[in-house]
Amino acid sequence: MSEDCIFCKIARGEIPSKKVYEDEDVFVFHDINPVAPVHFMLIPKIHLPSLLEAEECHAAVLGKMLVLAPKLAKEQGLEKGFRTVINSGKGGGQEVFHLHIHIIGGGNIPPMVKRT
């Protein structure tokens, strides 16, 4: 973990969060600025700045996160579906440089891209 990373601090319990799930590899918590009725984030406990830096050695934790996403989404009431978002790098809109997967759902989720 990184000493200065806000998500590492959340995973270590140094910054309070509304925890959804935790195990030895992953920490999951509700977003403090939700964009939908259900909005939580999955993060690896290892400090991985973004998906741009992911390597073969990260495959197990990345797979674990993707398998965990639908399980936790259903537990949070998203039985009919949800959106996953991973912003990667500055050019991808990433604001916190610790890999995280947003799980968003409930209510009226608009399309990601407007079609004309």
SVG drawing of the C-alpha trace seen along z (x, -y; Angstrom):
<svg xmlns="http://www.w3.org/2000/svg" viewBox="-35 -14 39 30">
<polyline fill="none" stroke="black" stroke-width="0.4" points="0.0,0.0 1.0,-3.6 1.4,-5.9 -0.1,-8.9 -2.9,-7.3 -6.4,-8.1 -7.8,-4.6 -4.9,-2.9 -5.7,-4.9 -9.4,-3.9 -8.4,-0.2 -6.2,-0.5 -9.0,-2.0 -7.3,-5.4 -10.1,-7.2 -13.7,-6.2 -15.8,-4.6 -19.1,-2.8 -17.7,0.7 -19.5,3.2 -17.0,6.0 -13.4,6.8 -11.0,9.7 -7.2,10.1 -7.0,8.8 -10.0,6.5 -11.8,3.6 -15.2,2.5 -17.0,-0.7 -19.7,-3.1 -18.8,-6.2 -19.0,-9.4 -20.4,-11.2 -22.9,-8.6 -24.2,-9.2 -27.0,-6.6 -29.0,-5.1 -26.4,-2.3 -22.8,-3.3 -19.8,-1.5 -16.2,-0.8 -14.0,2.2 -10.3,1.6 -7.4,4.0 -5.5,3.7 -2.2,3.6 -1.5,0.1 -2.0,0.4 -2.3,-3.1 -4.6,-2.2 -5.5,0.5 -2.7,-1.0 -0.2,0.5 -1.8,3.9 0.4,6.8 0.1,10.6 1.0,10.7 -2.3,8.8 -4.5,11.3 -5.7,13.1 -6.8,10.0 -8.4,8.4 -10.3,11.6 -11.4,11.8 -12.7,8.2 -14.7,9.0 -16.2,12.1 -17.1,10.3 -18.8,7.4 -22.0,9.1 -22.3,10.9 -22.0,7.7 -24.2,5.8 -27.0,8.4 -26.5,8.1 -26.9,4.3 -30.3,4.8 -29.1,4.7 -30.6,8.0 -31.7,6.6 -28.2,5.3 -25.7,2.6 -23.0,0.6 -19.3,1.1 -16.8,-1.8 -13.1,-1.7 -11.5,-5.0 -7.8,-4.4 -5.3,-7.3 -5.8,-11.0 -6.9,-10.6 -9.6,-8.2 -11.0,-10.5 -9.3,-8.9 -9.2,-11.2 -7.9,-8.9 -4.8,-7.0 -5.5,-3.7 -7.3,-1.2 -11.0,-1.1 -14.1,0.4 -17.3,-1.7 -20.5,0.4 -23.5,-1.8 -27.2,-1.0 -30.7,-1.5 -33.0,-4.2 -32.8,-5.4 -29.3,-4.9 -28.8,-6.8 -26.9,-5.4 -23.1,-5.9 -23.0,-7.4 -25.8,-9.5 -26.8,-8.2 -28.1,-10.5"/>
</svg>
